[in-house]
Amino acid sequence: MFAFLVHIHTGPDDPNKATLGCLVAATAAQAGHDTALFLAGDGVRLLDPSVTASLEGQGTGRLDDHLAALAAADGRIFVSGTSARARGFDDALLAGHPAEFAMPDRLVALASGAATVLCY
């Protein structure tokens, strides 16, 4: 299982919190920890290409940089399929990311197996 699970349910309306969660996930992965990022609720919008390319937090960096760093360090992204569908997204949302759709039971399994769970 993963050492770190970062669960983000905050969307681009709060760029500081959303990018902070991604920064922490990327930092954990770059430090060599097995890291999973789970996006749910409005957090699924963080993979929308228009959001990914433009979102930047104040002092928390650019979303696209954090997602690239997470991918380069072999971090995994899980996206709530239910949340994505409710917001009009399909499989195209996952393109270009080490990501897969997952349901709540996967989030529960990831959380129960992780050494550390952080939520944003």
N, CA, C and O atoms as a GROMACS GRO file, in nm:
protein
  480
    1MET      N    1   0.083  -0.118   0.000
    1MET     CA    2   0.000   0.000   0.000
    1MET      C    3   0.088   0.125   0.000
    1MET      O    4   0.210   0.118   0.003
    2PHE      N    5   0.022   0.238  -0.003
    2PHE     CA    6   0.092   0.366  -0.010
    2PHE      C    7   0.130   0.416   0.129
    2PHE      O    8   0.057   0.396   0.226
    3ALA      N    9   0.245   0.480   0.136
    3ALA     CA   10   0.287   0.541   0.262
    3ALA      C   11   0.207   0.669   0.286
    3ALA      O   12   0.169   0.698   0.399
    4PHE      N   13   0.183   0.745   0.179
    4PHE     CA   14   0.109   0.870   0.189
    4PHE      C   15  -0.012   0.866   0.099
    4PHE      O   16  -0.004   0.828  -0.018
    5LEU      N   17  -0.126   0.906   0.155
    5LEU     CA   18  -0.247   0.929   0.078
    5LEU      C   19  -0.285   1.074   0.100
    5LEU      O   20  -0.305   1.117   0.213
    6VAL      N   21  -0.294   1.149  -0.008
    6VAL     CA   22  -0.340   1.288  -0.001
    6VAL      C   23  -0.475   1.293  -0.071
    6VAL      O   24  -0.486   1.265  -0.190
    7HIS      N   25  -0.577   1.328   0.006
    7HIS     CA   26  -0.715   1.332  -0.045
    7HIS      C   27  -0.754   1.479  -0.063
    7HIS      O   28  -0.759   1.555   0.034
    8ILE      N   29  -0.781   1.517  -0.186
    8ILE     CA   30  -0.821   1.656  -0.214
    8ILE      C   31  -0.964   1.657  -0.264
    8ILE      O   32  -0.997   1.596  -0.366
    9HIS      N   33  -1.049   1.727  -0.192
    9HIS     CA   34  -1.188   1.745  -0.232
    9HIS      C   35  -1.216   1.892  -0.261
    9HIS      O   36  -1.330   1.929  -0.291
   10THR      N   37  -1.113   1.974  -0.252
   10THR     CA   38  -1.123   2.117  -0.279
   10THR      C   39  -1.096   2.142  -0.427
   10THR      O   40  -1.002   2.087  -0.484
   11GLY      N   41  -1.178   2.225  -0.487
   11GLY     CA   42  -1.162   2.255  -0.629
   11GLY      C   43  -1.085   2.382  -0.655
   11GLY      O   44  -1.028   2.440  -0.563
   12PRO      N   45  -1.083   2.424  -0.778
   12PRO     CA   46  -1.006   2.542  -0.817
   12PRO      C   47  -1.058   2.673  -0.760
   12PRO      O   48  -0.992   2.777  -0.773
   13ASP      N   49  -1.174   2.672  -0.695
   13ASP     CA   50  -1.225   2.794  -0.632
   13ASP      C   51  -1.142   2.832  -0.509
   13ASP      O   52  -1.150   2.946  -0.462
   14ASP      N   53  -1.063   2.739  -0.458
   14ASP     CA   54  -0.971   2.767  -0.347
   14ASP      C   55  -0.831   2.724  -0.393
   14ASP      O   56  -0.781   2.619  -0.353
   15PRO      N   57  -0.767   2.806  -0.477
   15PRO     CA   58  -0.640   2.766  -0.537
   15PRO      C   59  -0.529   2.740  -0.437
   15PRO      O   60  -0.442   2.657  -0.463
   16ASN      N   61  -0.530   2.808  -0.324
   16ASN     CA   62  -0.424   2.786  -0.226
   16ASN      C   63  -0.432   2.647  -0.164
   16ASN      O   64  -0.332   2.576  -0.155
   17LYS      N   65  -0.552   2.607  -0.123
   17LYS     CA   66  -0.569   2.476  -0.062
   17LYS      C   67  -0.548   2.365  -0.165
   17LYS      O   68  -0.483   2.264  -0.136
   18ALA      N   69  -0.602   2.382  -0.285
   18ALA     CA   70  -0.590   2.279  -0.389
   18ALA      C   71  -0.444   2.258  -0.429
   18ALA      O   72  -0.399   2.144  -0.440
   19THR      N   73  -0.371   2.366  -0.451
   19THR     CA   74  -0.231   2.351  -0.492
   19THR      C   75  -0.143   2.306  -0.376
   19THR      O   76  -0.044   2.236  -0.398
   20LEU      N   77  -0.178   2.344  -0.253
   20LEU     CA   78  -0.102   2.297  -0.138
   20LEU      C   79  -0.110   2.145  -0.126
   20LEU      O   80  -0.009   2.079  -0.102
   21GLY      N   81  -0.229   2.090  -0.143
   21GLY     CA   82  -0.243   1.945  -0.138
   21GLY      C   83  -0.160   1.876  -0.244
   21GLY      O   84  -0.097   1.773  -0.217
   22CYS      N   85  -0.158   1.931  -0.364
   22CYS     CA   86  -0.079   1.873  -0.472
   22CYS      C   87   0.070   1.890  -0.447
   22CYS      O   88   0.149   1.800  -0.478
   23LEU      N   89   0.110   2.002  -0.391
   23LEU     CA   90   0.249   2.025  -0.355
   23LEU      C   91   0.296   1.924  -0.251
   23LEU      O   92   0.405   1.869  -0.263
   24VAL      N   93   0.214   1.899  -0.150
   24VAL     CA   94   0.250   1.802  -0.047
   24VAL      C   95   0.261   1.661  -0.106
   24VAL      O   96   0.354   1.587  -0.074
   25ALA      N   97   0.168   1.624  -0.192
   25ALA     CA   98   0.175   1.493  -0.257
   25ALA      C   99   0.302   1.480  -0.340
   25ALA      O  100   0.372   1.379  -0.332
   26ALA      N  101   0.332   1.581  -0.419
   26ALA     CA  102   0.453   1.578  -0.502
   26ALA      C  103   0.579   1.572  -0.415
   26ALA      O  104   0.673   1.499  -0.447
   27THR      N  105   0.580   1.647  -0.306
   27THR     CA  106   0.696   1.649  -0.216
   27THR      C  107   0.718   1.512  -0.153
   27THR      O  108   0.831   1.466  -0.144
   28ALA      N  109   0.611   1.448  -0.110
   28ALA     CA  110   0.622   1.314  -0.052
   28ALA      C  111   0.677   1.215  -0.154
   28ALA      O  112   0.765   1.135  -0.123
   29ALA      N  113   0.625   1.220  -0.275
   29ALA     CA  114   0.670   1.129  -0.381
   29ALA      C  115   0.817   1.154  -0.416
   29ALA      O  116   0.894   1.060  -0.434
   30GLN      N  117   0.855   1.280  -0.425
   30GLN     CA  118   0.994   1.314  -0.457
   30GLN      C  119   1.090   1.271  -0.347
   30GLN      O  120   1.208   1.247  -0.373
   31ALA      N  121   1.041   1.261  -0.224
   31ALA     CA  122   1.123   1.216  -0.112
   31ALA      C  123   1.134   1.064  -0.108
   31ALA      O  124   1.198   1.009  -0.019
   32GLY      N  125   1.070   0.997  -0.204
   32GLY     CA  126   1.081   0.852  -0.214
   32GLY      C  127   0.968   0.774  -0.150
   32GLY      O  128   0.974   0.651  -0.144
   33HIS      N  129   0.865   0.842  -0.101
   33HIS     CA  130   0.751   0.773  -0.041
   33HIS      C  131   0.653   0.728  -0.148
   33HIS      O  132   0.630   0.800  -0.245
   34ASP      N  133   0.597   0.610  -0.131
   34ASP     CA  134   0.489   0.567  -0.219
   34ASP      C  135   0.371   0.659  -0.190
   34ASP      O  136   0.321   0.664  -0.078
   35THR      N  137   0.327   0.731  -0.292
   35THR     CA  138   0.228   0.837  -0.271
   35THR      C  139   0.110   0.821  -0.365
   35THR      O  140   0.126   0.798  -0.485
   36ALA      N  141  -0.009   0.834  -0.308
   36ALA     CA  142  -0.132   0.835  -0.386
   36ALA      C  143  -0.205   0.966  -0.361
   36ALA      O  144  -0.212   1.015  -0.248
   37LEU      N  145  -0.258   1.022  -0.467
   37LEU     CA  146  -0.341   1.142  -0.461
   37LEU      C  147  -0.481   1.099  -0.502
   37LEU      O  148  -0.499   1.044  -0.611
   38PHE      N  149  -0.580   1.125  -0.418
   38PHE     CA  150  -0.719   1.090  -0.449
   38PHE      C  151  -0.797   1.220  -0.462
   38PHE      O  152  -0.806   1.297  -0.367
   39LEU      N  153  -0.854   1.243  -0.580
   39LEU     CA  154  -0.932   1.362  -0.608
   39LEU      C  155  -1.080   1.326  -0.606
   39LEU      O  156  -1.124   1.234  -0.676
   40ALA      N  157  -1.157   1.398  -0.526
   40ALA     CA  158  -1.301   1.373  -0.516
   40ALA      C  159  -1.374   1.506  -0.507
   40ALA      O  160  -1.312   1.611  -0.488
   41GLY      N  161  -1.506   1.501  -0.522
   41GLY     CA  162  -1.584   1.623  -0.516
   41GLY      C  163  -1.534   1.722  -0.620
   41GLY      O  164  -1.503   1.684  -0.732
   42ASP      N  165  -1.527   1.849  -0.582
   42ASP     CA  166  -1.478   1.950  -0.675
   42ASP      C  167  -1.330   1.934  -0.707
   42ASP      O  168  -1.279   1.994  -0.801
   43GLY      N  169  -1.260   1.852  -0.629
   43GLY     CA  170  -1.119   1.826  -0.656
   43GLY      C  171  -1.093   1.759  -0.790
   43GLY      O  172  -0.983   1.770  -0.844
   44VAL      N  173  -1.193   1.689  -0.845
   44VAL     CA  174  -1.173   1.626  -0.976
   44VAL      C  175  -1.148   1.730  -1.084
   44VAL      O  176  -1.086   1.701  -1.186
   45ARG      N  177  -1.196   1.852  -1.061
   45ARG     CA  178  -1.177   1.959  -1.160
   45ARG      C  179  -1.030   1.997  -1.175
   45ARG      O  180  -0.994   2.065  -1.272
   46LEU      N  181  -0.945   1.955  -1.082
   46LEU     CA  182  -0.803   1.989  -1.090
   46LEU      C  183  -0.734   1.922  -1.209
   46LEU      O  184  -0.627   1.968  -1.251
   47LEU      N  185  -0.792   1.817  -1.262
   47LEU     CA  186  -0.735   1.753  -1.382
   47LEU      C  187  -0.792   1.808  -1.512
   47LEU      O  188  -0.747   1.770  -1.620
   48ASP      N  189  -0.889   1.897  -1.503
   48ASP     CA  190  -0.942   1.961  -1.623
   48ASP      C  191  -0.828   2.042  -1.686
   48ASP      O  192  -0.770   2.128  -1.619
   49PRO      N  193  -0.794   2.015  -1.812
   49PRO     CA  194  -0.678   2.083  -1.874
   49PRO      C  195  -0.680   2.235  -1.861
   49PRO      O  196  -0.575   2.296  -1.847
   50SER      N  197  -0.797   2.296  -1.866
   50SER     CA  198  -0.802   2.442  -1.855
   50SER      C  199  -0.766   2.487  -1.714
   50SER      O  200  -0.711   2.596  -1.695
   51VAL      N  201  -0.796   2.405  -1.615
   51VAL     CA  202  -0.761   2.436  -1.477
   51VAL      C  203  -0.614   2.404  -1.451
   51VAL      O  204  -0.542   2.485  -1.393
   52THR      N  205  -0.572   2.287  -1.494
   52THR     CA  206  -0.434   2.243  -1.470
   52THR      C  207  -0.334   2.344  -1.525
   52THR      O  208  -0.231   2.370  -1.462
   53ALA      N  209  -0.362   2.398  -1.641
   53ALA     CA  210  -0.269   2.490  -1.707
   53ALA      C  211  -0.265   2.628  -1.642
   53ALA      O  212  -0.169   2.702  -1.662
   54SER      N  213  -0.367   2.664  -1.565
   54SER     CA  214  -0.374   2.803  -1.517
   54SER      C  215  -0.375   2.820  -1.366
   54SER      O  216  -0.351   2.930  -1.318
   55LEU      N  217  -0.401   2.715  -1.290
   55LEU     CA  218  -0.419   2.732  -1.146
   55LEU      C  219  -0.285   2.749  -1.074
   55LEU      O  220  -0.192   2.670  -1.092
   56GLU      N  221  -0.278   2.853  -0.994
   56GLU     CA  222  -0.159   2.879  -0.914
   56GLU      C  223  -0.202   2.934  -0.780
   56GLU      O  224  -0.285   3.025  -0.772
   57GLY      N  225  -0.146   2.879  -0.674
   57GLY     CA  226  -0.176   2.927  -0.541
   57GLY      C  227  -0.078   3.036  -0.499
   57GLY      O  228   0.030   3.050  -0.556
   58GLN      N  229  -0.118   3.110  -0.400
   58GLN     CA  230  -0.032   3.216  -0.348
   58GLN      C  231   0.068   3.153  -0.251
   58GLN      O  232   0.034   3.120  -0.137
   59GLY      N  233   0.191   3.137  -0.298
   59GLY     CA  234   0.294   3.073  -0.217
   59GLY      C  235   0.291   2.921  -0.222
   59GLY      O  236   0.374   2.856  -0.159
   60THR      N  237   0.196   2.864  -0.295
   60THR     CA  238   0.185   2.718  -0.303
   60THR      C  239   0.214   2.665  -0.443
   60THR      O  240   0.203   2.545  -0.467
   61GLY      N  241   0.249   2.752  -0.535
   61GLY     CA  242   0.295   2.709  -0.666
   61GLY      C  243   0.188   2.680  -0.768
   61GLY      O  244   0.068   2.699  -0.746
   62ARG      N  245   0.237   2.633  -0.882
   62ARG     CA  246   0.152   2.604  -0.998
   62ARG      C  247   0.107   2.458  -0.997
   62ARG      O  248   0.187   2.367  -0.973
   63LEU      N  249  -0.020   2.439  -1.022
   63LEU     CA  250  -0.077   2.304  -1.023
   63LEU      C  251  -0.008   2.215  -1.124
   63LEU      O  252   0.026   2.101  -1.092
   64ASP      N  253   0.014   2.264  -1.246
   64ASP     CA  254   0.075   2.179  -1.348
   64ASP      C  255   0.216   2.134  -1.308
   64ASP      O  256   0.255   2.022  -1.339
   65ASP      N  257   0.291   2.218  -1.239
   65ASP     CA  258   0.424   2.178  -1.191
   65ASP      C  259   0.415   2.065  -1.088
   65ASP      O  260   0.493   1.970  -1.092
   66HIS      N  261   0.320   2.076  -0.997
   66HIS     CA  262   0.305   1.974  -0.893
   66HIS      C  263   0.260   1.840  -0.952
   66HIS      O  264   0.311   1.734  -0.912
   67LEU      N  265   0.167   1.844  -1.046
   67LEU     CA  266   0.121   1.720  -1.107
   67LEU      C  267   0.232   1.654  -1.188
   67LEU      O  268   0.245   1.532  -1.189
   68ALA      N  269   0.314   1.734  -1.256
   68ALA     CA  270   0.427   1.680  -1.332
   68ALA      C  271   0.530   1.619  -1.237
   68ALA      O  272   0.584   1.512  -1.266
   69ALA      N  273   0.557   1.685  -1.126
   69ALA     CA  274   0.653   1.632  -1.028
   69ALA      C  275   0.602   1.503  -0.966
   69ALA      O  276   0.680   1.410  -0.944
   70LEU      N  277   0.473   1.496  -0.938
   70LEU     CA  278   0.414   1.374  -0.883
   70LEU      C  279   0.429   1.259  -0.981
   70LEU      O  280   0.467   1.148  -0.943
   71ALA      N  281   0.399   1.284  -1.108
   71ALA     CA  282   0.411   1.181  -1.211
   71ALA      C  283   0.556   1.137  -1.228
   71ALA      O  284   0.583   1.017  -1.241
   72ALA      N  285   0.649   1.232  -1.229
   72ALA     CA  286   0.791   1.199  -1.247
   72ALA      C  287   0.844   1.115  -1.132
   72ALA      O  288   0.939   1.038  -1.150
   73ALA      N  289   0.784   1.128  -1.015
   73ALA     CA  290   0.828   1.052  -0.898
   73ALA      C  291   0.744   0.926  -0.876
   73ALA      O  292   0.746   0.868  -0.768
   74ASP      N  293   0.671   0.885  -0.980
   74ASP     CA  294   0.590   0.763  -0.977
   74ASP      C  295   0.473   0.767  -0.879
   74ASP      O  296   0.428   0.662  -0.832
   75GLY      N  297   0.423   0.887  -0.849
   75GLY     CA  298   0.301   0.896  -0.769
   75GLY      C  299   0.181   0.856  -0.853
   75GLY      O  300   0.185   0.865  -0.976
   76ARG      N  301   0.076   0.812  -0.787
   76ARG     CA  302  -0.046   0.770  -0.857
   76ARG      C  303  -0.160   0.864  -0.822
   76ARG      O  304  -0.167   0.918  -0.711
   77ILE      N  305  -0.250   0.881  -0.919
   77ILE     CA  306  -0.368   0.966  -0.898
   77ILE      C  307  -0.492   0.880  -0.917
   77ILE      O  308  -0.507   0.809  -1.016
   78PHE      N  309  -0.580   0.888  -0.819
   78PHE     CA  310  -0.710   0.822  -0.825
   78PHE      C  311  -0.816   0.932  -0.828
   78PHE      O  312  -0.808   1.029  -0.752
   79VAL      N  313  -0.913   0.916  -0.915
   79VAL     CA  314  -1.016   1.018  -0.936
   79VAL      C  315  -1.152   0.955  -0.911
   79VAL      O  316  -1.185   0.850  -0.966
   80SER      N  317  -1.231   1.019  -0.827
   80SER     CA  318  -1.365   0.968  -0.802
   80SER      C  319  -1.445   0.967  -0.932
   80SER      O  320  -1.471   1.072  -0.991
   81GLY      N  321  -1.482   0.849  -0.976
   81GLY     CA  322  -1.559   0.837  -1.098
   81GLY      C  323  -1.697   0.901  -1.085
   81GLY      O  324  -1.747   0.962  -1.179
   82THR      N  325  -1.757   0.886  -0.969
   82THR     CA  326  -1.888   0.944  -0.944
   82THR      C  327  -1.882   1.097  -0.948
   82THR      O  328  -1.966   1.162  -1.010
   83SER      N  329  -1.782   1.153  -0.882
   83SER     CA  330  -1.765   1.299  -0.881
   83SER      C  331  -1.737   1.352  -1.021
   83SER      O  332  -1.789   1.456  -1.061
   84ALA      N  333  -1.655   1.280  -1.095
   84ALA     CA  334  -1.620   1.323  -1.231
   84ALA      C  335  -1.743   1.322  -1.321
   84ALA      O  336  -1.770   1.420  -1.391
   85ARG      N  337  -1.819   1.214  -1.320
   85ARG     CA  338  -1.939   1.204  -1.404
   85ARG      C  339  -2.041   1.312  -1.366
   85ARG      O  340  -2.105   1.370  -1.454
   86ALA      N  341  -2.056   1.338  -1.237
   86ALA     CA  342  -2.152   1.440  -1.191
   86ALA      C  343  -2.114   1.579  -1.241
   86ALA      O  344  -2.199   1.669  -1.247
   87ARG      N  345  -1.987   1.597  -1.276
   87ARG     CA  346  -1.940   1.727  -1.323
   87ARG      C  347  -1.916   1.728  -1.474
   87ARG      O  348  -1.856   1.821  -1.528
   88GLY      N  349  -1.963   1.623  -1.542
   88GLY     CA  350  -1.958   1.619  -1.688
   88GLY      C  351  -1.828   1.568  -1.748
   88GLY      O  352  -1.806   1.586  -1.868
   89PHE      N  353  -1.743   1.506  -1.668
   89PHE     CA  354  -1.615   1.456  -1.721
   89PHE      C  355  -1.626   1.309  -1.758
   89PHE      O  356  -1.705   1.234  -1.701
   90ASP      N  357  -1.542   1.269  -1.856
   90ASP     CA  358  -1.533   1.129  -1.896
   90ASP      C  359  -1.386   1.088  -1.892
   90ASP      O  360  -1.305   1.153  -1.827
   91ASP      N  361  -1.352   0.978  -1.962
   91ASP     CA  362  -1.215   0.925  -1.960
   91ASP      C  363  -1.110   1.026  -2.008
   91ASP      O  364  -0.993   1.014  -1.972
   92ALA      N  365  -1.150   1.122  -2.087
   92ALA     CA  366  -1.056   1.222  -2.136
   92ALA      C  367  -0.991   1.301  -2.022
   92ALA      O  368  -0.882   1.354  -2.038
   93LEU      N  369  -1.058   1.307  -1.908
   93LEU     CA  370  -1.004   1.379  -1.792
   93LEU      C  371  -0.871   1.318  -1.746
   93LEU      O  372  -0.786   1.389  -1.692
   94LEU      N  373  -0.854   1.190  -1.766
   94LEU     CA  374  -0.735   1.120  -1.717
   94LEU      C  375  -0.615   1.131  -1.811
   94LEU      O  376  -0.503   1.098  -1.773
   95ALA      N  377  -0.638   1.176  -1.933
   95ALA     CA  378  -0.533   1.180  -2.035
   95ALA      C  379  -0.411   1.258  -1.988
   95ALA      O  380  -0.422   1.369  -1.937
   96GLY      N  381  -0.296   1.197  -2.006
   96GLY     CA  382  -0.170   1.263  -1.974
   96GLY      C  383  -0.131   1.255  -1.827
   96GLY      O  384  -0.031   1.314  -1.787
   97HIS      N  385  -0.208   1.183  -1.747
   97HIS     CA  386  -0.179   1.171  -1.604
   97HIS      C  387  -0.170   1.023  -1.566
   97HIS      O  388  -0.235   0.939  -1.628
   98PRO      N  389  -0.090   0.991  -1.465
   98PRO     CA  390  -0.088   0.853  -1.415
   98PRO      C  391  -0.209   0.832  -1.325
   98PRO      O  392  -0.197   0.815  -1.204
   99ALA      N  393  -0.327   0.833  -1.387
   99ALA     CA  394  -0.452   0.839  -1.311
   99ALA      C  395  -0.549   0.730  -1.355
   99ALA      O  396  -0.543   0.678  -1.466
  100GLU      N  397  -0.639   0.698  -1.263
  100GLU     CA  398  -0.747   0.604  -1.292
  100GLU      C  399  -0.869   0.644  -1.210
  100GLU      O  400  -0.857   0.706  -1.104
  101PHE      N  401  -0.987   0.607  -1.260
  101PHE     CA  402  -1.108   0.631  -1.185
  101PHE      C  403  -1.118   0.530  -1.072
  101PHE      O  404  -1.074   0.416  -1.085
  102ALA      N  405  -1.176   0.573  -0.962
  102ALA     CA  406  -1.194   0.486  -0.846
  102ALA      C  407  -1.323   0.525  -0.775
  102ALA      O  408  -1.373   0.637  -0.788
  103MET      N  409  -1.375   0.431  -0.701
  103MET     CA  410  -1.499   0.453  -0.627
  103MET      C  411  -1.466   0.469  -0.478
  103MET      O  412  -1.352   0.448  -0.438
  104PRO      N  413  -1.565   0.505  -0.396
  104PRO     CA  414  -1.539   0.527  -0.254
  104PRO      C  415  -1.474   0.408  -0.183
  104PRO      O  416  -1.394   0.428  -0.090
  105ASP      N  417  -1.506   0.286  -0.224
  105ASP     CA  418  -1.445   0.172  -0.158
  105ASP      C  419  -1.292   0.171  -0.178
  105ASP      O  420  -1.219   0.123  -0.092
  106ARG      N  421  -1.247   0.223  -0.290
  106ARG     CA  422  -1.102   0.233  -0.314
  106ARG      C  423  -1.040   0.337  -0.223
  106ARG      O  424  -0.931   0.315  -0.170
  107LEU      N  425  -1.109   0.449  -0.202
  107LEU     CA  426  -1.059   0.551  -0.110
  107LEU      C  427  -1.048   0.494   0.031
  107LEU      O  428  -0.949   0.517   0.100
  108VAL      N  429  -1.148   0.419   0.072
  108VAL     CA  430  -1.145   0.357   0.205
  108VAL      C  431  -1.027   0.260   0.215
  108VAL      O  432  -0.956   0.259   0.316
  109ALA      N  433  -1.006   0.180   0.113
  109ALA     CA  434  -0.894   0.085   0.114
  109ALA      C  435  -0.760   0.157   0.116
  109ALA      O  436  -0.669   0.118   0.189
  110LEU      N  437  -0.748   0.262   0.037
  110LEU     CA  438  -0.624   0.338   0.035
  110LEU      C  439  -0.597   0.402   0.172
  110LEU      O  440  -0.484   0.401   0.221
  111ALA      N  441  -0.701   0.458   0.232
  111ALA     CA  442  -0.684   0.524   0.362
  111ALA      C  443  -0.648   0.423   0.470
  111ALA      O  444  -0.563   0.450   0.555
  112SER      N  445  -0.711   0.308   0.467
  112SER     CA  446  -0.684   0.209   0.572
  112SER      C  447  -0.544   0.148   0.558
  112SER      O  448  -0.488   0.100   0.656
  113GLY      N  449  -0.489   0.151   0.438
  113GLY     CA  450  -0.355   0.095   0.417
  113GLY      C  451  -0.242   0.196   0.420
  113GLY      O  452  -0.125   0.158   0.419
  114ALA      N  453  -0.276   0.324   0.424
  114ALA     CA  454  -0.172   0.427   0.421
  114ALA      C  455  -0.115   0.451   0.560
  114ALA      O  456  -0.185   0.440   0.661
  115ALA      N  457   0.014   0.484   0.564
  115ALA     CA  458   0.076   0.521   0.690
  115ALA      C  459   0.031   0.660   0.733
  115ALA      O  460   0.016   0.687   0.852
  116THR      N  461   0.010   0.749   0.636
  116THR     CA  462  -0.029   0.887   0.662
  116THR      C  463  -0.136   0.929   0.563
  116THR      O  464  -0.122   0.908   0.442
  117VAL      N  465  -0.244   0.989   0.613
  117VAL     CA  466  -0.352   1.041   0.529
  117VAL      C  467  -0.365   1.190   0.557
  117VAL      O  468  -0.380   1.232   0.672
  118LEU      N  469  -0.359   1.270   0.451
  118LEU     CA  470  -0.375   1.414   0.461
  118LEU      C  471  -0.491   1.455   0.373
  118LEU      O  472  -0.505   1.405   0.262
  119CYS      N  473  -0.574   1.545   0.421
  119CYS     CA  474  -0.692   1.588   0.346
  119CYS      C  475  -0.692   1.738   0.327
  119CYS      O  476  -0.664   1.814   0.419
  120TYR      N  477  -0.724   1.779   0.204
  120TYR     CA  478  -0.730   1.920   0.168
  120TYR      C  479  -0.861   1.948   0.099
  120TYR      O  480  -0.887   2.062   0.060
   0.00000   0.00000   0.00000
